[in-house]
Amino acid sequence: MDVRQAYQILAQWLRQFVHWWVGQLLDLLPVSMRRLVDLDPERWVLRAEGPDIRVVRLHAGEDGDAVVAHIALDADPEVPSDEIRNWEHERRAEAELTLRLPLTLALCRPINLPLAAEENLREVVGFRMDQETPFKADRIYFDYRVLERDHVGKRIALEIVAVPRAAADPYLERLQALGIVPDALDVEDAGGGVNLLPPERRRVRESGIGRLDAILATLGGLLLAAAIAIPLWRDHQTLTGLQARASEVKKKADAVKKLEHKFELLTTTSRFLTEKKKTSPVTVAVLAELTRLLPDDTWLYQFELNGKEVLIQGEASASSAIIGLIEASPLFGNVTFRSPVTQNRVTGGERFNLAAEVEAGS
């Protein structure tokens, strides 16, 4: 078995499975839904019997008991009977119409063909008509049904069903005169599954399965669009959330940076003050040291501390001894008089004005 034959077998099996599966699903649908998508269409059989056509409605695949209308071949097509008008008013425009001929007008014959002919089976059967029947293909209406495929012997068994056009045309022409176009032409008790009308004479219609396929295709497209859009929408929502969180984190980071800057500024200021304190004398300490050094008969009336230089003016009983007292302290150095010592005539004390450097490391 070559690849081509294997592909044909697989394709046929898949078609049969899909038809079975769809049929099982359709059986589960309620009647209202089946009617909505026209899965259970209205079917009428126009049974040809001699000079008349009996109009019968099909129910669940079987002929109904009541004849709805009679169509006479020899009646005036311009003046349809009341029952024909009533029937045309009753049936829906999309109803399926089948013209069914008596079995006595048909020729049913089995034939065998090479399996390779299945690709163009109708054309091949048409070419074989003059060999298998007393008629040429252009003088009959014909169709076939596949009975068996023999992949080992590479043969396909068919049954052809043919009806002379001379026998079927009067009925078709009568219906055409009434504006009635049948969907199919078959033969009574021929087993079904055939439509003798040529493909070009069949009414083009959309079946309920086709409408269901369109609905399913639309739903499938919507589901596919949803399957694509939902992850994108979720990603967008996630991205939006991440951007919002990133914005909040950035604000917090900016606030932390500001705090760090303030901390660095405070640290620098504190360090500066600490260094300043280390390198600058403390006024209280200088005053305390001077209070400790100066004798009790000495008093000050001016004290200035400019950086590391201290200036004092006051009065003592012996000002010359003051320089020695101050220089003896480790806190002071380079003690000098800024002006000459003068005598206070009232108290008898000596007025002095001296300066000294404060040793920061002391």
C-alpha positions as CSV (number, residue, x, y, z in Angstrom):
1,M,0.0,0.0,0.0
2,D,1.5,3.3,-1.0
3,V,1.3,6.6,0.8
4,R,-1.5,7.9,-1.4
5,Q,-3.7,5.0,-0.7
6,A,-3.0,5.2,3.0
7,Y,-3.9,8.9,2.9
8,Q,-7.2,8.1,1.1
9,I,-8.1,5.4,3.7
10,L,-7.3,7.8,6.6
11,A,-9.3,10.6,5.0
12,Q,-12.3,8.3,4.4
13,W,-12.1,7.1,8.0
14,L,-11.9,10.6,9.4
15,R,-14.9,11.7,7.3
16,Q,-16.9,8.7,8.6
17,F,-15.9,9.4,12.1
18,V,-16.7,13.1,11.9
19,H,-20.1,12.4,10.4
20,W,-20.9,9.8,13.1
21,W,-19.6,12.2,15.8
22,V,-21.6,15.2,14.5
23,G,-24.7,12.9,14.2
24,Q,-24.4,11.9,17.8
25,L,-24.0,15.5,18.9
26,L,-27.0,16.6,16.9
27,D,-29.2,13.9,18.5
28,L,-28.5,15.5,21.8
29,L,-29.8,18.9,20.7
30,P,-33.4,19.9,21.7
31,V,-35.9,20.2,18.9
32,S,-36.1,24.0,19.3
33,M,-32.4,24.3,18.7
34,R,-32.4,21.9,15.8
35,R,-35.1,24.0,14.2
36,L,-33.2,27.2,14.9
37,V,-30.2,26.0,12.9
38,D,-32.4,24.0,10.5
39,L,-30.9,20.7,11.5
40,D,-34.3,19.0,11.2
41,P,-35.5,20.6,8.0
42,E,-38.9,20.2,6.4
43,R,-38.9,17.4,3.8
44,W,-41.4,16.7,1.0
45,V,-41.5,13.8,-1.4
46,L,-43.1,14.3,-4.8
47,R,-44.0,10.7,-5.8
48,A,-44.5,10.2,-9.5
49,E,-47.3,7.8,-10.3
50,G,-48.4,7.6,-13.9
51,P,-50.0,10.9,-15.0
52,D,-49.9,12.4,-11.4
53,I,-47.5,13.5,-8.8
54,R,-48.5,12.9,-5.2
55,V,-47.1,15.4,-2.6
56,V,-46.3,13.6,0.7
57,R,-44.5,15.0,3.7
58,L,-41.7,13.0,5.3
59,H,-41.6,12.5,9.1
60,A,-38.4,11.1,10.6
61,G,-37.3,9.6,7.3
62,E,-40.6,7.8,6.5
63,D,-43.3,8.8,4.1
64,G,-46.4,10.3,5.7
65,D,-49.8,8.6,5.3
66,A,-51.7,11.7,4.1
67,V,-51.3,13.0,0.6
68,V,-51.2,16.8,0.8
69,A,-51.7,17.6,-2.9
70,H,-51.9,16.1,-6.4
71,I,-50.2,17.5,-9.4
72,A,-51.6,16.3,-12.7
73,L,-49.3,16.3,-15.7
74,D,-52.0,17.4,-18.1
75,A,-53.4,20.2,-16.0
76,D,-53.1,23.9,-17.0
77,P,-49.9,25.2,-15.2
78,E,-51.3,28.7,-15.3
79,V,-54.2,27.7,-13.1
80,P,-52.9,25.6,-10.1
81,S,-55.4,23.8,-8.0
82,D,-56.4,25.0,-4.5
83,E,-54.6,22.1,-2.9
84,I,-51.4,23.0,-4.7
85,R,-51.8,26.7,-3.7
86,N,-52.4,25.6,-0.1
87,W,-49.4,23.3,-0.2
88,E,-47.1,26.1,-1.5
89,H,-48.4,28.3,1.2
90,E,-47.8,25.7,3.9
91,R,-44.3,24.6,3.0
92,R,-41.3,26.7,3.8
93,A,-39.1,28.1,1.1
94,E,-36.1,26.2,2.4
95,A,-38.0,22.9,2.6
96,E,-36.2,19.9,0.8
97,L,-38.1,18.6,-2.2
98,T,-37.4,15.2,-3.7
99,L,-38.9,13.9,-6.9
100,R,-39.2,10.1,-6.6
101,L,-39.8,7.9,-9.6
102,P,-41.1,4.3,-9.7
103,L,-38.5,1.6,-9.6
104,T,-39.8,0.2,-12.9
105,L,-38.3,3.3,-14.7
106,A,-34.8,2.7,-13.3
107,L,-31.9,0.5,-14.1
108,C,-29.7,-0.5,-11.1
109,R,-26.5,-2.3,-11.9
110,P,-23.3,-3.1,-9.9
111,I,-19.9,-2.3,-11.5
112,N,-16.3,-2.5,-10.4
113,L,-13.7,0.1,-11.2
114,P,-10.0,0.7,-10.3
115,L,-9.6,2.3,-7.0
116,A,-7.6,5.1,-8.6
117,A,-10.8,6.2,-10.4
118,E,-12.2,7.5,-7.1
119,E,-10.7,10.9,-7.6
120,N,-13.0,11.6,-10.6
121,L,-15.6,8.9,-10.0
122,R,-18.6,10.7,-11.6
123,E,-16.7,11.4,-14.8
124,V,-15.5,7.8,-15.0
125,V,-18.9,6.4,-14.4
126,G,-20.3,8.7,-17.1
127,F,-17.8,7.3,-19.6
128,R,-18.8,3.8,-18.7
129,M,-22.5,4.3,-19.1
130,D,-22.7,3.2,-22.8
131,Q,-20.8,0.0,-21.8
132,E,-22.9,-0.8,-18.7
133,T,-26.3,0.3,-19.8
134,P,-28.3,0.5,-23.1
135,F,-28.1,4.3,-22.9
136,K,-25.6,7.0,-23.4
137,A,-24.7,9.3,-20.6
138,D,-26.5,12.3,-22.2
139,R,-29.7,10.4,-22.4
140,I,-30.1,9.4,-18.8
141,Y,-30.0,10.8,-15.3
142,F,-27.6,8.7,-13.2
143,D,-25.9,8.5,-9.9
144,Y,-24.0,5.9,-7.9
145,R,-23.2,4.7,-4.4
146,V,-20.1,3.1,-3.2
147,L,-20.6,-0.5,-1.9
148,E,-17.1,-1.5,-1.0
149,R,-13.4,-0.4,-1.3
150,D,-10.9,-3.2,-1.8
151,H,-7.5,-1.6,-1.0
152,V,-5.7,-4.8,-1.4
153,G,-7.1,-5.6,-4.8
154,K,-7.2,-1.8,-5.6
155,R,-10.8,-2.0,-6.7
156,I,-14.0,-0.1,-5.8
157,A,-17.5,-1.7,-6.1
158,L,-20.3,0.6,-7.0
159,E,-24.0,0.4,-7.8
160,I,-25.2,2.7,-10.5
161,V,-28.8,3.9,-10.7
162,A,-30.0,5.3,-14.0
163,V,-33.3,6.6,-15.3
164,P,-34.0,7.6,-19.0
165,R,-34.4,11.3,-19.3
166,A,-37.5,10.7,-21.5
167,A,-39.2,9.1,-18.5
168,A,-38.2,11.8,-15.9
169,D,-38.4,15.0,-17.9
170,P,-42.2,15.2,-18.1
171,Y,-42.4,15.3,-14.3
172,L,-39.5,17.8,-14.0
173,E,-41.0,20.1,-16.7
174,R,-44.4,20.0,-15.0
175,L,-42.8,21.0,-11.7
176,Q,-40.8,23.7,-13.4
177,A,-43.9,25.2,-15.0
178,L,-45.3,25.6,-11.4
179,G,-42.1,27.2,-10.2
180,I,-41.1,24.1,-8.2
181,V,-37.4,23.1,-8.3
182,P,-36.7,19.8,-6.6
183,D,-33.5,19.3,-4.7
184,A,-33.1,15.6,-5.6
185,L,-34.3,13.0,-8.0
186,D,-34.3,9.4,-6.8
187,V,-36.1,6.1,-7.3
188,E,-38.6,4.3,-5.1
189,D,-37.1,1.4,-3.1
190,A,-33.7,1.9,-4.5
191,G,-32.0,2.1,-1.1
192,G,-31.6,5.8,-1.0
193,G,-28.4,7.8,-1.0
194,V,-28.5,8.8,-4.6
195,N,-29.5,11.9,-6.4
196,L,-29.9,11.4,-10.1
197,L,-30.0,15.1,-10.9
198,P,-26.8,16.4,-12.5
199,P,-24.9,18.7,-10.2
200,E,-25.6,21.7,-12.3
201,R,-29.4,21.2,-12.0
202,R,-29.5,20.8,-8.2
203,R,-30.7,23.7,-6.2
204,V,-27.9,25.4,-4.4
205,R,-28.8,25.6,-0.7
206,E,-27.1,25.8,2.6
207,S,-27.8,22.8,4.7
208,G,-28.5,22.9,8.4
209,I,-25.1,21.2,8.9
210,G,-23.5,24.0,6.9
211,R,-25.2,26.6,9.1
212,L,-24.2,24.7,12.2
213,D,-20.6,24.6,10.8
214,A,-20.8,28.4,10.3
215,I,-22.0,28.8,13.8
216,L,-19.4,26.5,15.2
217,A,-16.7,28.2,13.1
218,T,-17.9,31.6,14.4
219,L,-17.8,30.3,18.0
220,G,-14.4,28.8,17.4
221,G,-13.2,32.1,16.0
222,L,-14.5,33.9,19.1
223,L,-12.9,31.3,21.4
224,L,-9.7,31.6,19.5
225,A,-9.8,35.4,19.7
226,A,-10.6,35.1,23.5
227,A,-7.8,32.6,23.9
228,I,-5.4,35.2,22.4
229,A,-6.9,38.3,23.9
230,I,-7.3,37.0,27.5
231,P,-3.6,36.3,28.1
232,L,-2.7,39.7,26.4
233,W,-5.3,41.4,28.7
234,R,-3.8,39.6,31.7
235,D,-0.3,40.6,30.7
236,H,-1.5,44.2,30.3
237,Q,-3.1,44.1,33.7
238,T,0.0,42.6,35.2
239,L,2.2,45.2,33.4
240,T,-0.1,48.0,34.7
241,G,0.1,46.6,38.2
242,L,3.9,46.3,38.0
243,Q,4.2,49.9,36.7
244,A,2.0,51.2,39.5
245,R,4.1,49.3,42.0
246,A,7.3,50.5,40.4
247,S,6.0,54.1,40.6
248,E,5.3,53.6,44.4
249,V,8.7,52.0,44.9
250,K,10.3,54.9,43.0
251,K,8.5,57.4,45.3
252,K,9.7,55.5,48.3
253,A,13.2,55.3,46.9
254,D,13.1,59.1,46.3
255,A,12.0,59.6,49.9
256,V,14.8,57.4,51.1
257,K,17.3,59.3,49.1
258,K,16.0,62.6,50.6
259,L,16.3,61.1,54.1
260,E,19.8,59.9,53.2
261,H,20.7,63.3,52.0
262,K,19.4,64.9,55.2
263,F,21.2,62.3,57.3
264,E,24.5,63.0,55.4
265,L,23.9,66.8,55.9
266,L,23.2,66.3,59.6
267,T,26.2,64.0,59.9
268,T,28.4,66.5,58.2
269,T,27.1,69.3,60.4
270,S,27.5,67.2,63.5
271,R,31.0,66.3,62.5
272,F,31.8,70.0,61.8
273,L,30.4,71.0,65.2
274,T,32.4,68.2,66.9
275,E,35.6,69.2,65.1
276,K,34.8,72.8,65.8
277,K,34.4,72.0,69.5
278,K,37.7,70.1,69.5
279,T,39.6,72.9,67.8
280,S,37.8,75.8,69.6
281,P,38.1,76.7,73.3
282,V,35.1,76.6,75.5
283,T,34.2,79.9,77.0
284,V,33.1,78.4,80.3
285,A,36.3,76.4,80.6
286,V,38.4,79.5,80.0
287,L,36.5,81.5,82.6
288,A,36.7,78.7,85.1
289,E,40.4,78.5,84.6
290,L,40.9,82.2,84.9
291,T,38.8,82.2,88.1
292,R,41.0,79.5,89.5
293,L,44.3,81.3,88.6
294,L,43.6,84.9,89.5
295,P,44.1,86.0,93.2
296,D,41.1,87.0,95.3
297,D,42.2,90.7,95.1
298,T,42.0,90.7,91.4
299,W,38.8,91.4,89.4
300,L,37.9,91.7,85.7
301,Y,35.7,94.3,84.0
302,Q,36.2,93.1,80.4
303,F,36.5,89.5,79.0
304,E,36.7,88.6,75.2
305,L,37.3,85.3,73.6
306,N,38.0,85.6,69.9
307,G,38.7,82.2,68.5
308,K,41.8,81.1,70.3
309,E,42.7,84.5,71.7
310,V,41.4,85.7,75.0
311,L,41.5,89.4,76.0
312,I,41.1,90.5,79.6
313,Q,41.1,93.8,81.4
314,G,41.0,94.2,85.1
315,E,42.6,95.5,88.2
316,A,45.0,93.7,90.7
317,S,47.2,94.6,93.6
318,A,50.2,93.4,91.6
319,S,49.5,93.0,87.9
320,S,53.0,91.8,87.0
321,A,52.4,88.5,88.9
322,I,49.3,87.8,86.9
323,I,51.2,87.0,83.7
324,G,53.2,84.3,85.6
325,L,50.0,82.8,87.0
326,I,48.3,82.6,83.6
327,E,51.4,81.2,81.8
328,A,51.7,78.5,84.5
329,S,48.3,77.0,83.3
330,P,48.5,74.5,80.4
331,L,45.3,76.1,79.0
332,F,47.1,79.4,78.1
333,G,50.2,80.4,76.3
334,N,51.9,83.5,74.9
335,V,50.6,85.8,77.6
336,T,51.4,89.5,76.9
337,F,50.3,93.0,78.0
338,R,48.4,94.9,75.4
339,S,49.0,98.3,77.1
340,P,51.1,99.6,79.9
341,V,49.9,99.1,83.4
342,T,48.4,102.1,85.1
343,Q,47.7,103.1,88.7
344,N,44.1,103.5,90.0
345,R,44.5,106.5,92.3
346,V,41.3,105.8,94.2
347,T,41.9,102.1,95.0
348,G,45.6,102.0,94.7
349,G,45.4,98.9,92.4
350,E,47.1,98.4,89.1
351,R,45.0,98.4,85.9
352,F,46.1,95.8,83.3
353,N,45.1,94.9,79.7
354,L,46.6,91.6,78.5
355,A,46.1,88.9,75.9
356,A,46.7,85.2,75.8
357,E,46.3,82.3,73.4
358,V,44.2,79.4,74.4
359,E,45.7,76.0,73.8
360,A,42.9,73.9,72.2
361,G,44.5,70.6,72.9
362,S,44.7,71.2,76.7
